[in-house]
Amino acid sequence: MGSLLIFCFGGEQETVEHSQLVQIIRRLDAMKHDQTAKRQKRTFEQFGIPVCEVTYVQGSDEYVFVRFRPYERSCFDDIDLVAIEVYDCLYDLQHTF
C-alpha cells in the first residue's frame, strides 16, 4: 500500500510521513500520553534556534504555548490549535532568512 498524499504544490507531492504539521502533532500527542510527570515540556527549534515552547498540563488537559520572539503566551485545550501555533513559529523563522 502506498503513502497517503496530503497535498501537491508545483508538481511536488508531500506525504503524511513528511508533513511538518503531522510531526508536530505527534510530538504534542506524545506529551499528552506520557505519564511520567504532571507537566510535559517541549521546546521547538528551527535551524537550532529555539522559537517556542509547549507545556502540557495533565491536570487541566491543556497546552500552554510560549512564543519566544515576540513573547506571547496562550493556553489551548485543542491539540490542533497549539500545533498550528507551533507550525507558524517555525514557518516564520524559516522564511525570515
KEMARSE-365461 format. One record per atom (N, C-alpha, C): residue number from 1; residue in three letters; atom name; y, z, x. Coordinates in steps of 0.02 Angstrom, whole numbers, plus 50000, padded with zeros to 5 digits. Each point is the difference from the previous one (the first is absolute). Layout:
N
[node NUM "ala" "CA" [Y Z X]]
...
% end
This chain:
97
[node 1 "met" "N" [49941 50000 50042]]
[node 1 "met" "CA" [50059 50000 49958]]
[node 1 "met" "C" [50062 50000 50045]]
[node 2 "gly" "N" [50049 49957 49985]]
[node 2 "gly" "CA" [50060 49993 50040]]
[node 2 "gly" "C" [50051 50055 49986]]
[node 3 "ser" "N" [50053 50001 50040]]
[node 3 "ser" "CA" [50052 50049 49992]]
[node 3 "ser" "C" [50042 49984 49939]]
[node 4 "leu" "N" [50026 50052 49968]]
[node 4 "leu" "CA" [50043 49992 49942]]
[node 4 "leu" "C" [50070 49982 50023]]
[node 5 "leu" "N" [50027 49944 49976]]
[node 5 "leu" "CA" [50067 49979 50019]]
[node 5 "leu" "C" [50050 50036 49956]]
[node 6 "ile" "N" [50055 50023 50031]]
[node 6 "ile" "CA" [50050 50034 49960]]
[node 6 "ile" "C" [50065 49961 49995]]
[node 7 "phe" "N" [50017 49959 50050]]
[node 7 "phe" "CA" [50058 49957 49994]]
[node 7 "phe" "C" [50000 49946 50053]]
[node 8 "cys" "N" [50042 49950 49990]]
[node 8 "cys" "CA" [50004 49944 50046]]
[node 8 "cys" "C" [50073 49979 50007]]
[node 9 "phe" "N" [50025 50000 50062]]
[node 9 "phe" "CA" [50068 49978 50014]]
[node 9 "phe" "C" [49997 49946 50053]]
[node 10 "gly" "N" [50032 49944 49989]]
[node 10 "gly" "CA" [50005 49948 50051]]
[node 10 "gly" "C" [49933 49978 50028]]
[node 11 "gly" "N" [49949 49998 49959]]
[node 11 "gly" "CA" [49935 49978 50022]]
[node 11 "gly" "C" [49958 50054 50034]]
[node 12 "glu" "N" [50030 50059 50013]]
[node 12 "glu" "CA" [49961 50054 50031]]
[node 12 "glu" "C" [49973 50045 49945]]
[node 13 "gln" "N" [49937 50018 50006]]
[node 13 "gln" "CA" [49969 50043 49951]]
[node 13 "gln" "C" [49988 50068 50032]]
[node 14 "glu" "N" [50014 50052 49963]]
[node 14 "glu" "CA" [49989 50068 50024]]
[node 14 "glu" "C" [49948 50033 49956]]
[node 15 "thr" "N" [49953 50034 50030]]
[node 15 "thr" "CA" [49948 50033 49962]]
[node 15 "thr" "C" [50017 50073 49989]]
[node 16 "val" "N" [49964 50031 49954]]
[node 16 "val" "CA" [50011 50071 49986]]
[node 16 "val" "C" [49990 50040 50064]]
[node 17 "glu" "N" [49952 49981 50042]]
[node 17 "glu" "CA" [49987 50037 50061]]
[node 17 "glu" "C" [50060 49999 50048]]
[node 18 "his" "N" [50042 49949 49996]]
[node 18 "his" "CA" [50056 49993 50045]]
[node 18 "his" "C" [50066 50022 49969]]
[node 19 "ser" "N" [50001 50018 49938]]
[node 19 "ser" "CA" [50061 50019 49966]]
[node 19 "ser" "C" [50026 50067 50027]]
[node 20 "gln" "N" [50062 50001 50022]]
[node 20 "gln" "CA" [50029 50062 50025]]
[node 20 "gln" "C" [50007 50051 49944]]
[node 21 "leu" "N" [50014 49978 49940]]
[node 21 "leu" "CA" [50008 50046 49943]]
[node 21 "leu" "C" [49933 50034 49984]]
[node 22 "val" "N" [49946 49962 50003]]
[node 22 "val" "CA" [49933 50029 49987]]
[node 22 "val" "C" [49984 50052 50054]]
[node 23 "gln" "N" [50017 49986 50062]]
[node 23 "gln" "CA" [49988 50047 50054]]
[node 23 "gln" "C" [50039 50065 49990]]
[node 24 "ile" "N" [50062 49994 49976]]
[node 24 "ile" "CA" [50041 50059 49986]]
[node 24 "ile" "C" [49969 50041 49944]]
[node 25 "ile" "N" [49979 49966 49947]]
[node 25 "ile" "CA" [49969 50035 49943]]
[node 25 "ile" "C" [49936 50036 50022]]
[node 26 "arg" "N" [49961 49969 50043]]
[node 26 "arg" "CA" [49939 50032 50024]]
[node 26 "arg" "C" [50016 50063 50039]]
[node 27 "arg" "N" [50052 49998 50041]]
[node 27 "arg" "CA" [50020 50060 50037]]
[node 27 "arg" "C" [50023 50055 49954]]
[node 28 "leu" "N" [50040 49982 49950]]
[node 28 "leu" "CA" [50025 50050 49952]]
[node 28 "leu" "C" [49942 50029 49959]]
[node 29 "asp" "N" [49954 49958 49980]]
[node 29 "asp" "CA" [49942 50023 49961]]
[node 29 "asp" "C" [49956 50047 50042]]
[node 30 "ala" "N" [49993 49985 50064]]
[node 30 "ala" "CA" [49961 50044 50044]]
[node 30 "ala" "C" [50033 50069 50005]]
[node 31 "met" "N" [50066 50002 50000]]
[node 31 "met" "CA" [50035 50064 50000]]
[node 31 "met" "C" [49983 50040 49938]]
[node 32 "lys" "N" [49998 49967 49944]]
[node 32 "lys" "CA" [49986 50034 49936]]
[node 32 "lys" "C" [49930 50028 49999]]
[node 33 "his" "N" [49953 49965 50030]]
[node 33 "his" "CA" [49930 50022 49997]]
[node 33 "his" "C" [49980 50047 50057]]
[node 34 "asp" "N" [50043 50009 50050]]
[node 34 "asp" "CA" [49986 50045 50055]]
[node 34 "asp" "C" [50012 50072 49976]]
[node 35 "gln" "N" [49948 50040 50001]]
[node 35 "gln" "CA" [50004 50069 49975]]
[node 35 "gln" "C" [50007 50052 50055]]
[node 36 "thr" "N" [50015 49979 50062]]
[node 36 "thr" "CA" [50003 50046 50056]]
[node 36 "thr" "C" [50064 50043 50000]]
[node 37 "ala" "N" [50051 49979 49964]]
[node 37 "ala" "CA" [50062 50039 49997]]
[node 37 "ala" "C" [50035 49987 49934]]
[node 38 "lys" "N" [50044 50046 49979]]
[node 38 "lys" "CA" [50036 49992 49937]]
[node 38 "lys" "C" [50053 49946 50004]]
[node 39 "arg" "N" [50022 49985 50061]]
[node 39 "arg" "CA" [50049 49947 50012]]
[node 39 "arg" "C" [49974 49953 50053]]
[node 40 "gln" "N" [50004 49936 49986]]
[node 40 "gln" "CA" [49980 49949 50047]]
[node 40 "gln" "C" [50062 49960 50018]]
[node 41 "lys" "N" [50015 49993 50065]]
[node 41 "lys" "CA" [50060 49965 50022]]
[node 41 "lys" "C" [49981 49940 50044]]
[node 42 "arg" "N" [50032 49944 49986]]
[node 42 "arg" "CA" [49990 49939 50041]]
[node 42 "arg" "C" [50067 49970 50016]]
[node 43 "thr" "N" [50006 49976 50062]]
[node 43 "thr" "CA" [50060 49965 50021]]
[node 43 "thr" "C" [49983 49925 50004]]
[node 44 "phe" "N" [50044 49959 49976]]
[node 44 "phe" "CA" [49991 49927 50001]]
[node 44 "phe" "C" [50048 49971 50051]]
[node 45 "glu" "N" [49974 49957 50043]]
[node 45 "glu" "CA" [50039 49972 50055]]
[node 45 "glu" "C" [50000 49924 49998]]
[node 46 "gln" "N" [50053 49971 50029]]
[node 46 "gln" "CA" [50005 49927 50009]]
[node 46 "gln" "C" [50021 49990 50072]]
[node 47 "phe" "N" [49963 49961 50038]]
[node 47 "phe" "CA" [50013 49989 50072]]
[node 47 "phe" "C" [50001 50065 50039]]
[node 48 "gly" "N" [49961 50050 49978]]
[node 48 "gly" "CA" [49998 50064 50034]]
[node 48 "gly" "C" [50058 50047 49983]]
[node 49 "ile" "N" [50043 49978 49953]]
[node 49 "ile" "CA" [50058 50040 49980]]
[node 49 "ile" "C" [49985 50032 49933]]
[node 50 "pro" "N" [50002 50066 49995]]
[node 50 "pro" "CA" [49989 50034 49935]]
[node 50 "pro" "C" [50056 49981 49951]]
[node 51 "val" "N" [49982 49976 49942]]
[node 51 "val" "CA" [50050 49979 49951]]
[node 51 "val" "C" [50001 50044 49938]]
[node 52 "cys" "N" [49941 50030 49984]]
[node 52 "cys" "CA" [49998 50044 49942]]
[node 52 "cys" "C" [49939 50045 50004]]
[node 53 "glu" "N" [49999 50049 49955]]
[node 53 "glu" "CA" [49946 50048 50000]]
[node 53 "glu" "C" [49983 50016 49927]]
[node 54 "val" "N" [49936 50009 49987]]
[node 54 "val" "CA" [49978 50018 49933]]
[node 54 "val" "C" [49957 50063 50005]]
[node 55 "thr" "N" [50015 50048 49957]]
[node 55 "thr" "CA" [49960 50060 49995]]
[node 55 "thr" "C" [49970 50002 49930]]
[node 56 "tyr" "N" [49934 50008 49997]]
[node 56 "tyr" "CA" [49967 50008 49935]]
[node 56 "tyr" "C" [49990 50074 49988]]
[node 57 "val" "N" [50023 50025 49942]]
[node 57 "val" "CA" [49994 50070 49982]]
[node 57 "val" "C" [49944 50007 49948]]
[node 58 "gln" "N" [49945 50031 50020]]
[node 58 "gln" "CA" [49941 50006 49956]]
[node 58 "gln" "C" [50017 50036 49935]]
[node 59 "gly" "N" [50035 50056 50005]]
[node 59 "gly" "CA" [50014 50042 49941]]
[node 59 "gly" "C" [50038 49965 49944]]
[node 60 "ser" "N" [50048 49958 50019]]
[node 60 "ser" "CA" [50041 49967 49949]]
[node 60 "ser" "C" [49980 49927 49990]]
[node 61 "asp" "N" [49951 49976 50040]]
[node 61 "asp" "CA" [49977 49930 49996]]
[node 61 "asp" "C" [50059 49952 50006]]
[node 62 "glu" "N" [50042 50012 50051]]
[node 62 "glu" "CA" [50057 49955 50010]]
[node 62 "glu" "C" [50009 49983 50074]]
[node 63 "tyr" "N" [50033 49944 50011]]
[node 63 "tyr" "CA" [50014 49976 50067]]
[node 63 "tyr" "C" [50075 50011 50013]]
[node 64 "val" "N" [50015 50031 50058]]
[node 64 "val" "CA" [50069 50010 50021]]
[node 64 "val" "C" [50013 49947 50054]]
[node 65 "phe" "N" [50046 49956 49985]]
[node 65 "phe" "CA" [50016 49944 50044]]
[node 65 "phe" "C" [50066 50015 50036]]
[node 66 "val" "N" [50001 49991 50067]]
[node 66 "val" "CA" [50061 50009 50039]]
[node 66 "val" "C" [50010 49937 50043]]
[node 67 "arg" "N" [50057 49968 49988]]
[node 67 "arg" "CA" [50021 49944 50043]]
[node 67 "arg" "C" [50045 50030 50053]]
[node 68 "phe" "N" [49989 49979 50063]]
[node 68 "phe" "CA" [50038 50030 50055]]
[node 68 "phe" "C" [50070 49971 50008]]
[node 69 "arg" "N" [50008 49934 49992]]
[node 69 "arg" "CA" [50066 49969 50009]]
[node 69 "arg" "C" [50012 49949 49945]]
[node 70 "pro" "N" [50048 50006 49959]]
[node 70 "pro" "CA" [50040 50061 49988]]
[node 70 "pro" "C" [49955 50052 49967]]
[node 71 "tyr" "N" [50017 50063 50011]]
[node 71 "tyr" "CA" [49959 50054 49974]]
[node 71 "tyr" "C" [50000 50000 49924]]
[node 72 "glu" "N" [49940 49997 49972]]
[node 72 "glu" "CA" [49990 50004 49928]]
[node 72 "glu" "C" [49937 50041 49988]]
[node 73 "arg" "N" [49999 50037 49946]]
[node 73 "arg" "CA" [49941 50039 49982]]
[node 73 "arg" "C" [49988 49991 49926]]
[node 74 "ser" "N" [49938 49984 49981]]
[node 74 "ser" "CA" [49982 49990 49930]]
[node 74 "ser" "C" [49930 50028 49988]]
[node 75 "cys" "N" [49986 50016 49938]]
[node 75 "cys" "CA" [49933 50023 49979]]
[node 75 "cys" "C" [49973 49950 49949]]
[node 76 "phe" "N" [49935 49986 50006]]
[node 76 "phe" "CA" [49967 49953 49955]]
[node 76 "phe" "C" [49934 50029 49977]]
[node 77 "asp" "N" [49983 49986 49938]]
[node 77 "asp" "CA" [49933 50020 49975]]
[node 77 "asp" "C" [49956 49938 49991]]
[node 78 "asp" "N" [50024 49943 50024]]
[node 78 "asp" "CA" [49965 49936 49994]]
[node 78 "asp" "C" [49990 49970 50069]]
[node 79 "ile" "N" [49938 49988 50019]]
[node 79 "ile" "CA" [49984 49974 50067]]
[node 79 "ile" "C" [50031 49931 50011]]
[node 80 "asp" "N" [50004 49959 49948]]
[node 80 "asp" "CA" [50029 49933 50007]]
[node 80 "asp" "C" [50074 50003 50019]]
[node 81 "leu" "N" [50037 50046 49970]]
[node 81 "leu" "CA" [50071 50005 50013]]
[node 81 "leu" "C" [50014 50022 50072]]
[node 82 "val" "N" [49962 50050 50023]]
[node 82 "val" "CA" [50011 50022 50069]]
[node 82 "val" "C" [49977 49947 50049]]
[node 83 "ala" "N" [49947 49963 49985]]
[node 83 "ala" "CA" [49977 49945 50043]]
[node 83 "ala" "C" [50054 49946 50007]]
[node 84 "ile" "N" [50034 49985 49946]]
[node 84 "ile" "CA" [50054 49950 50002]]
[node 84 "ile" "C" [50057 50025 50043]]
[node 85 "glu" "N" [50017 50064 49996]]
[node 85 "glu" "CA" [50053 50027 50042]]
[node 85 "glu" "C" [49981 49995 50074]]
[node 86 "val" "N" [49938 50018 50017]]
[node 86 "val" "CA" [49977 49995 50069]]
[node 86 "val" "C" [50003 49927 50023]]
[node 87 "tyr" "N" [49975 49955 49958]]
[node 87 "tyr" "CA" [50001 49929 50017]]
[node 87 "tyr" "C" [50072 49976 50013]]
[node 88 "asp" "N" [50046 50020 49957]]
[node 88 "asp" "CA" [50070 49980 50008]]
[node 88 "asp" "C" [50029 50024 50067]]
[node 89 "cys" "N" [49984 50062 50020]]
[node 89 "cys" "CA" [50023 50026 50064]]
[node 89 "cys" "C" [49974 49958 50058]]
[node 90 "leu" "N" [49935 49987 49999]]
[node 90 "leu" "CA" [49970 49961 50053]]
[node 90 "leu" "C" [50027 49929 50002]]
[node 91 "tyr" "N" [50009 49971 49941]]
[node 91 "tyr" "CA" [50027 49932 49994]]
[node 91 "tyr" "C" [50071 49996 50027]]
[node 92 "asp" "N" [50041 50050 49981]]
[node 92 "asp" "CA" [50071 50001 50022]]
[node 92 "asp" "C" [50005 50001 50076]]
[node 93 "leu" "N" [49961 50043 50032]]
[node 93 "leu" "CA" [50004 50003 50073]]
[node 93 "leu" "C" [49973 49936 50032]]
[node 94 "gln" "N" [49947 49974 49973]]
[node 94 "gln" "CA" [49970 49939 50027]]
[node 94 "gln" "C" [50048 49942 49998]]
[node 95 "his" "N" [50041 49996 49947]]
[node 95 "his" "CA" [50045 49944 49992]]
[node 95 "his" "C" [50071 50015 50023]]
[node 96 "thr" "N" [50009 50057 50033]]
[node 96 "thr" "CA" [50066 50016 50030]]
[node 96 "thr" "C" [50008 49965 50066]]
[node 97 "phe" "N" [49944 49990 50036]]
[node 97 "phe" "CA" [50003 49971 50067]]
[node 97 "phe" "C" [49977 49929 50001]]
% end
